[in-house]
Amino acid sequence: MRAYPDEFLPFLESANEADGLMGAAEYARYCDTVESTGEWGGQPEIKALSKYYGAPVHVLQAGTDIVKTEDATLAPGRGPILIS
């Protein structure tokens, strides 16, 4: 996420509702938190995992449809990473 902030910043709201989207400093703190604690994010982090490993990610959760990443930059023929 640090390497591609332009892909993720437009989807992350600031903790301060008046600010709208995260700024660069808040984004850096957000990345630090996700990296160094047990806190987990959502779709942006799943997309980052998919991009990093070059594989689709499928999230399996009881009572919901499978959430799948789709990205043209993924390695062809690579099986999905399953998260449940």
C-alpha positions as CSV (number, residue, x, y, z in Angstrom):
1,M,0.0,0.0,0.0
2,R,2.9,2.3,0.7
3,A,4.3,1.7,-2.8
4,Y,1.0,2.6,-4.5
5,P,-0.8,5.2,-2.4
6,D,-2.6,6.6,-5.4
7,E,-4.5,3.3,-5.8
8,F,-5.6,3.2,-2.2
9,L,-6.0,6.8,-0.9
10,P,-9.2,7.5,-2.8
11,F,-10.9,4.7,-0.9
12,L,-9.8,5.6,2.7
13,E,-11.8,8.0,4.7
14,S,-10.2,10.2,7.3
15,A,-10.8,9.5,10.9
16,N,-11.9,13.1,11.1
17,E,-15.1,13.2,9.1
18,A,-14.7,16.9,8.3
19,D,-11.5,16.0,6.4
20,G,-13.1,13.7,3.9
21,L,-10.3,11.3,2.6
22,M,-7.1,10.6,4.3
23,G,-4.1,12.9,3.7
24,A,-0.5,11.7,3.3
25,A,0.4,11.9,7.0
26,E,-2.8,10.0,8.1
27,Y,-2.2,7.4,5.4
28,A,1.3,6.8,6.6
29,R,0.0,6.3,10.2
30,Y,-2.7,4.0,8.9
31,C,-0.1,1.9,7.0
32,D,2.1,1.8,10.2
33,T,-0.9,0.5,12.2
34,V,-1.9,-2.2,9.7
35,E,1.7,-3.3,9.4
36,S,2.7,-3.4,13.1
37,T,-0.5,-4.3,15.0
38,G,-3.2,-7.0,14.8
39,E,-5.6,-4.4,13.3
40,W,-6.9,-5.4,9.9
41,G,-8.5,-3.3,7.3
42,G,-10.8,-4.4,4.5
43,Q,-10.9,-4.2,0.7
44,P,-7.8,-2.0,0.3
45,E,-5.7,-4.4,2.2
46,I,-7.1,-7.4,0.3
47,K,-6.3,-5.7,-3.0
48,A,-2.8,-4.9,-1.7
49,L,-2.2,-8.6,-0.8
50,S,-3.5,-9.6,-4.3
51,K,-1.1,-7.2,-6.0
52,Y,1.9,-8.1,-3.8
53,Y,1.5,-11.9,-4.4
54,G,0.2,-11.6,-8.0
55,A,-2.7,-13.9,-7.2
56,P,-6.4,-13.4,-6.8
57,V,-7.7,-13.4,-3.2
58,H,-11.0,-15.1,-2.3
59,V,-12.6,-14.2,1.1
60,L,-14.9,-16.8,2.4
61,Q,-17.3,-15.8,5.2
62,A,-20.3,-17.8,6.4
63,G,-23.6,-16.5,5.2
64,T,-22.2,-14.2,2.4
65,D,-21.0,-14.6,-1.1
66,I,-17.3,-15.1,-1.8
67,V,-15.5,-11.8,-2.3
68,K,-13.0,-12.1,-5.1
69,T,-10.3,-9.7,-6.2
70,E,-10.0,-9.2,-10.0
71,D,-7.0,-7.5,-11.4
72,A,-5.5,-7.6,-14.8
73,T,-2.0,-7.4,-13.4
74,L,-2.2,-10.8,-11.7
75,A,0.0,-13.7,-12.8
76,P,-1.9,-15.9,-15.3
77,G,-2.9,-19.3,-14.0
78,R,-2.1,-18.4,-10.4
79,G,-4.5,-20.1,-8.0
80,P,-6.4,-17.9,-5.5
81,I,-5.3,-17.2,-1.9
82,L,-8.2,-18.1,0.4
83,I,-9.0,-16.1,3.5
84,S,-11.7,-17.3,5.8
